[in-house]
Amino acid sequence: LYFGDLYRGQAYSTEYFTTGWVVDDRVESLGHRRWILDPFLKYISYGRVDGNGVSAAALKVIHDESQDITKTNLNFVAYPYGDYPDRLFAKSWYLSFNAIVDRTSGWGNGQKNINYKKAKIEVRDPKGRKLGVSSIKTNYEGYGIPNIIQWKTRGLANNVEYTVTIKNVTVNGKPKDYTYKFRLLGRQKVQERKSQKEDPKENSKNKKKNKGKNKKKKGLKFFGVEID
């Protein structure tokens, strides 16, 4: 499967194209986002062309092989997730969540095994106050992981950690709750975090400061995918 976009008027950056696909503004199915965030996606191909005031780009996301995730503890894909750059998210558009119960095949995560009919969504700020949730939609089409629940949240702000709880998801016939956190970071905060990671002295200070405290949770986070 290929998908792409064409723009006139100026040369657009590769980041502009890829960010647009991840945000998927005005695309109700969120199909581009779902393909890009699919943890079973092993290979991806990108191409672009520029000339005569036109920029065009395309992405290939379906190949013969799938990524092996059987040795991970991957339970869901959430967007946004963890500390997330705000430039890769539109506050007025959809947040999304895909449950994973079958790590052997993406197609094992469809409506037969996962259902959001009775699901309830809560988004809370650090003081436990609920934010407004609206425009809740679900579908089980085969864009990447074949299940999704998506919604809009009013009042999101940068540099605030929110807790999302999705209650009563039917998983293999039984109810299950999911909880995760995210925080939108402005460009300055992203740069600060990057500088801290690159500064060995700062890293050494932080390690000494945190020694003896809670053990750091090992994991990998990329574009909203949670792997323990």
N, C-alpha and C positions, 0 to 999 in steps of 0.2 A: 504494500500500500504506500502510495506517495501522497503527500499533501503540500500545498505551498501557497504563496501570496505574490502579488505583483503590485508595485506602487509606482506612480509617476510623480515627477516634479523634482526629485533630488535622489542622491545616493544614500540609501539607508544602511545602517550597520548590521552586522550579523546578530549582535545582541538585540537589536530592535526586532528582528524577525523572530528569534527564539523566545524572547520575553513575551512577545505578542501571542505566540502559540501556547505558552504555559498559562498566561493569564486567561486567554480565550474570551476576551471581552465580546459580548453580544453573540456568543456561540452557546446557545442554551444546552446543547448536548455535552459541552466541554470535551469534545472528542479529541482535539489536538492535545490538550493537557493530559488526558487519560492515557494516550499512547506514549507520550514522553515520560510520564511517571510510572509506566508499567515495569515492575521489577523483573518480569520475565523477558524483557527486551534485552537481547544479548548484543545485537549489532544495530547501529544507526548510521545512516548516510545523509550527508548534507551537501547541497550544492547551490550556487548562486551565480547570477549574471547581471552585469551592469552596463548600460550604454544608452546614449541618446535620451537622457533624462528618465530612464526607467531602471528600476531595481526589481529583480525577481529572485525568489529562493524557494527551494523544495526540500523536503525531508522524507526519507524512506524508513519505514518502521516495521515492516513485516519481512522476515527472513525465514529460512528453513529451520534454523536452530533457535532454541530458547535458552535463556539464562537459567542455570541450575541454582535454585534457592533452597534446596532441601536441607542444607546444613546450617541455615540461618534460623532465627526465631522471629521471622517476619510475620506479624499479625495484621497489619493494616498499612495503608498508604493515606496520609493526611496532607492537606494543603490549605494553609501554610502549616509548618511544623517546626518546633524548636525556635532558635534565633534565626529569623528569616528577613532578608533584605526587602524593604518596602517597595523598592522599584520593581520587584518581581511579583507584585500583588496589587490588585485594585480594590480599595476598601468598599466600593459600591457594588462589587460583583460577588460571585459565588465562592464560598469556602467549599471544600469537598472532602469526602471520606470514602475509601474503598476497603472493605473487610477482606481478609485472606484466611481461608481455612484449609486450602489444599495447596501445598507448596510443590507438588509434583507436576501440576499443570494449571495454567491460567484458566482454562475452561472449567476447571473444577470449582470455580468461585462464582458460579452463576446463581440464578434465582432458586434453583433446586436446593442449594445448600445455604444460601444467605437471603434473608428477606427483611426489608425495612418497614413493612406495613404498620407495625406497632411501635416503631422507634420514636423516641423523643430526644430532642437536642437541647442542651443547656450550654451557654457560654457565660462564664463568670470572670469578673476582674479579681485582682488580688484581695479585695475586701469581701469577696463572696457575693457581690451584687450581680444580678443577672442582666445581661444585655439582650436587647430585642432580637429575636430570630424570626425571619420571614422567608417567603418564597421557597419553601422546602419542596424539593423534587427528588424522585428516585427513578432509576431505570436500570435495565439489565442487558443493555445492548453491548455488543462485542468491541467496544473501543478500549483496547488494553484489557484491564481487569473487568470482567462483565458484570459488575455491580457498582452502584454509586448512590450516595445520598449527598445532596448539595443544598446549600442554604445561604442566605445573606444575613449579615449581622450589623446592626446599627451601632454607631458610637465607638468604633475601633479607633485606637490612637497608637502612635509609635511609642516604643520603649516601655510598654506595659505588658506584663505576662498574663495571658488569658488561659483559663482552663476550660477545655471542651469535654463534655460528657455526652455520649450517645447511648441512651438507655434502651433496653428491651429490643435489641437486634435479634432476630431469630436466626440462630446458627445451628445447622443440622437438627432442626426441630426444637431447640432449647433456647431460652432467652439469655442474652449475654450483654454486658455493659462494656463500653470502651471509654477510656479517659486519656487525654494527652494535653500538652501545653504548647503554646506558641507565643512568640513575641516579635513584633514587626520592628525592624531596626532601620533608622534613617541612614543616609550615606555616611554621616560623620561617625555614628556608632559602629557601623561596619568597618570603617577605616581604623577606629580605635581598637577593635577586637583583632583586626589583622596586624596592627602594630605590636600589640601585646604578644601575639603568637610568634612574631618575627624577632622580638627582643629577648635574647637569652637571659639577660640579667633580670628582666621583669618576670620571666617564666620561673627563674630560680627563686625569686622572692615569693611568688605565689605558691610554689611547691612547699617552701618552708612554712609559710603562713597557714597552709591547709593541712599540714602534716598532722596526723592523729585525728582529723575530723572525718566526716563521712567519706567512705570510699567512693571514688569517682566511678560512675556507671560507664562501663565499656559499651561502645556502640558506634554506629555509623549512621549519619543522617545526610540525605541528599535529596533536594527538591521534594521534601515532605515524606520521604520513605523512612519508616522506622525499622531499624534492625537492632535487636538487643545484642 
